Amino acid sequence: MNNQMTPKALNELGDKYFHGQGTPVNIELAYTYYKQAADAGNPVGLYNVGKYFQEKKDYKGALDYYQRSLSSGYSRAYLTLATMAIQGLGMRKSKKKAFKYTFEGASLGDTDAYVQLAKYYHQAIGCKRDDKKVWEYYQKAADLGNPEGMYNLALLMLETPKGKKDPQAALGWLDKAGEAGYREAIIKARELYQKPHPAFKKRSVMSLSELAFHYEELLAGCNDEQALIAVSLAYFEGTNITKRSPEKALRYFKKLVEIDHPVGHYGYGSCLIEGLGIEKDCKLGLKHLETSASRGNEAAMGKLGDAYRLGQGVPPDPETAKKWYYEAAKHNNHDALLNLGLLHYRGEIMNPSAELAYQYVENAVKKGSTQAYYWLGVFFEKGIGCPKDLGEAQKAFQKAIALKIVSAAYKYGCLLYEEALLTKSKRKADILFQKAKEQLINYVKSVQPNAANAGFASFYLASIYQNGYGVEPSQRTTRYWLELSAGFGFPKAMVEMYRLLKPSEFNLALKYLKRAVEVEKDPEAIYEMGLLYLEGYASIEKNTHQANKYFELAAKLSYKPALDRLMMR
């Protein structure tokens, strides 16, 4: 059957066994296919038989077949013979002979020979050093699309006065070599933007970082391990130059999984658990996370803590979550330290401790957690595991705001508002109210504020404009913030909207009050409904029995005015 195969097919089959491509290495079997191609006079087959003999250290046999391959015009054999001459394999060591073989290969237009010849001229191997020839042969190789030739030509260009002033021409060759998958060219191009090259120093840091990342991603495309790690995490977590993209991150995580890298297992497992860029599969995700954690990846340990805390693919288990967070904390993982603190703070584990909660959060801050500053502010505000200190709380919230923790603007704004209410100096109070207003507006206008917090913040803003705290009083602006607060589901705002609109827009006012009563079950709203029936108003007829029902319901919810009213009956 092999006699019917073409020499090309025979050589490819031989390569499969010689190099172990999808099958165990078997150079003897490879030889049988190479020999059939050689016997047909195929130059590649002759060369491959020579390669077989060289592997067997039969240099005489190798030389014989390489020479026969040369006679058939296979230029690659010249370079192999040049290497044997340099190393003294099957012949005396001879730099001149190596140069001669390489020169003959170049005369046949072999681009690899052009590159080798340029190196010989540069290093004076078998010839005199000749910088002009170095340029000439690298240029020839580059012009014919040889990636190594392009790369080396670019390096030469960068060393010239023109290249030192403007590296664009060199970058052009580096880009072409990079597009052909030449790893060193991509690394060099990235380096020009990372350092950066003097010609680029006037560019913004952002643009230089974006270009450096472009080459980092090209390097990842060449399956460079460190680049795969950097690019996958950049897309997974998001950076100042890279938007978060689970789909792109997943592509690179999968490549890392293929080489069994812990970061790949961590990222792939995280995506599976969260359903990011892939169908959710918590069970499989946990397996990948456990594989990563077993190799010492602290991020995977922390993610396992999250999975057991939140019940992702397993029943919620705070104690097991604590175990994984503790393992991650041993590696100084700041997220794990913060989560240990929150487990203690929320009392979700056995023997919770406010003091330990504070210590873990404080350590998380020291280890670089941005979110921990928010919680440190909360702990100081409430005196959790530490003395209550509103000044320190404000400092922590300010730091969190500077680190883009949006929720800190809400907490800081509320503290400023409450401090202003207690301040006797009107001038100082007005300044505090203005600062509070700025922080609360920033929070409410953020991309995804917490609805309950946004409702409370909007209510405070309505109060600022209603009472003229540090601003000109404005009924229109007050109404705007109350409507917004009610829209976030804050019942007190609904009650205030009822009171504001009752004289002029009663039907709309009643809708707000009913929503506060029926949906939010707010005791103040229930009491107001009782007053409405007690007195009667517009379309609501006086009904003492119905009023008392509302008063009793409000009293059950411990609303003091309702309790007082019932006590007076």
Secondary structure, DSSP 8 states (H G I E B T S, - for coil): -GGGS-HHHHHHHHHHHHHTSSS---HHHHHHHHHHHHHTT-HHHHHHHHHHHHHTT-HHHHHHHHHHHHHTT-THHHHHHHHHHHHTSSS---HHHHHHHHHHHHHTT-HHHHHHHHHHHHHTSSS---HHHHHHHHHHHHHTT-HHHHHHHHHHHHTSHHHHH--HHHHHHHHHHHHTT-HHHHHHHHHHHHTT-GGGTTS-HHHHHHHHHHHHHHHHHTT-HHHHHHHHHHHHH--SSS---HHHHHHHHHHHHHTT-HHHHHHHHHHHHHTSSS---HHHHHHHHHHHHHTT-HHHHHHHHHHHHHTSSS---HHHHHHHHHHHHHTT-HHHHHHHHHHHHTT-SSS--HHHHHHHHHHHHHTT-SHHHHHHHHHHHHTSSS---HHHHHHHHHHHHHTT-HHHHHHHHHHHHHHHHH-S-HHHHHHHHHHHHHHHHHHHTSSS--HHHHHHHHHHHHHHHHHTSSS---HHHHHHHHHHHHHTT-HHHHHHHHHHHTTT-HHHHHHHHHHHHHTT--HHHHHHHHHHHHH-BTTB---HHHHHHHHHHHHHTT-HHHHHHHHH-
